[in-house]
Amino acid sequence: MRVLFLTLYPETAASPRYRVLQFVPYLEAHGIRCTVACALSQEEHGRLTGPDRRVRPFWYHAKETPRRLRQVLTARRYDVVVVQKAILTAYVRGAAGLLRGMARRLVYDIDDAVHLAPPHPLRGPWRAIEDRRQIHKLFKKADLVLAGNVWLAEQASDTGARVELFPTVVDTARFVPSDTPQNGYRVGWIGNPSTTPHLAPAAEALGAMRPGDVCLVGADNRKVPFEGADVRPWSLDREVPELQHFSFGIMPLPREDWVKGKCALKALQYLACGIPCVATPFGAVRDILRDGENGVFADSPVAWHEAFDRLRDPALRQELGTAGRATVEDGYALDKAAPRMLELLETIA
């Protein structure tokens, strides 16, 4: 079987890494010939978004669109085409129909609330060629929709699509607990610069911590809503070691529809490394965490303060971390999800 994966972003972005690239070795070992095609190279993406993550819209679309259309026109060579997240960052009219016409079998993978709005909307007169209903059309046109969480599955099912719940998973051979005892007390967060404002619900409690006791990996320092944090750049090589130095990880969230599409990757990364997660009880994290058993929920400034105080207890952190690791191993691990991915592809090929 030949499978073409169309990813929206290069491999440094979480979605292609966790929804596509980590599955490729297993699929290829089982006879699937995989081709991964991104609309932009890593260098192009970095140049057109910049260090502050601000997009240069015209040039981004000018580079992305013709390349993606050329990739779509090769779809007939493959048995299955998998679209991850969206065809383009702007929903250009006719793109879904062209893809459906070219693809023998079509899988649409959604791990974000991109059906609510395109990642990079067109502006000015270009809006005339935009189709804001494109994702809903992909739901209907696809032979199979893979949904990263329950809410996304429900959204796709409402269109009559064939939907399989396929949660985001992590490689439990890579994300592992530290083999050395941790010293000190460190509250940690990992993410990308665009999600830095999500720290706001916990800002009061975080701001009350001693300088250096809060580590933010990948945050935009200009958007951190409190003082005294140790802000560090994210890198793939340092990702796991940084997590292993957290006493526990946090996942504060705003209560917005867009957040309902998130797949709680932060929580999975923390738990896989055997550290507790404190999270806003909203969205997909409610399917993963059980308050007081494998994590802690906090939904007010007072609750965030109380959670931080409770987790000063190393024994409690150990108990929750062990339970969290087991949760990931049981239901959110790559070694179990990869065979299911293969099985699902074979059902439509």
ABEGO torsion letter per residue (X at the ends): XBBBBBBABBAABAAAAAAAAAAAAAAAAAGBBBBBBBABBAAAAAAAAEAAGBBBAAAAAAAAAAAAAAAAAAAAABABBBBBGBABABBBBGAAAAAAAABABBBBBBABAAAABBABBBBEAAAAABBAAAAAAAAAABABBBBABAAAAAAAAAAGBBBBBBBBBBBAAABBBBABBBBEBBBBBBEBAAAAAAAAAAAAAAAABBBGABBBBGBBAAABABBGBBBBBBBAAAAAAAAAABABBBBBBBBBAAAAABAGAAAAAAAAAGBBBBBBBBEAAAAABBBGAABBBBABAAAAAAAAAAAABAAAAAAAAAAAAAAAAAAABAAAAAAAAAAAAAAAX
